[in-house]
Amino acid sequence: MSAGRPDELVVPDLVQPVIGYRLWRLDDEALWSPYVEERWGRGVHAAVCRADRADHTEPAPAHDCSCGIHAWYEPCPTLSWAATRHLVAGAIALWGDMELHPFGMRAARGMIVALALPPWNGPKPRRIIEMASALDVEAVPARRLEAAAREHGAPIPPGMAPEPRASRAAYAVEQRMRESDTGGWRPSSLVSRMRSPD
């Protein structure tokens, strides 16, 4: 949201939902965030703060916290999820307050709009189709995920997201080093941050 003086009208920066991409864990009954016990269901998903050291009063996503619904700007590479037993890629529509970062974003609200199918037949694609049906969303071949997502919103406009100063791995290390200055760094958090925005 844009706001100047306190008495000025607040006008949204983006009119339609923003499209993002992420991974979920698939089990027999639901989709879950990869690194926290957060179940994703049909319809709108509201962000809540689950950070260990959350000391903010504002709603998620807070600027100086890691809370919010995480998503990348681009689809996840197929090889990062397709050959695994439990990871599923997909697209989400995001809206509300947002925090933009060099490699991804965090939002206040989101909704799954499509799940990606791996490029082969077998039990996993069948489970993804069943889950998509239960969530009332499309299951599309991975190569069509971006097109399916654009039916529900638009990507962040070019130039709006901050430019990365380094590779994704170097950025993750830099973020963790900053956290170590405040006592929040754990060696395991570095690895998980490089694998997923959750």
Helices and strands as residue ranges (DSSP letters): E 18-26, E 31-32, E 39-40, E 45-46, E 69-72, G 78-80, E 87-100, E 104-117, H 123-135, E 138-141, G 142-144, H 145-149, H 168-181, H 187-195
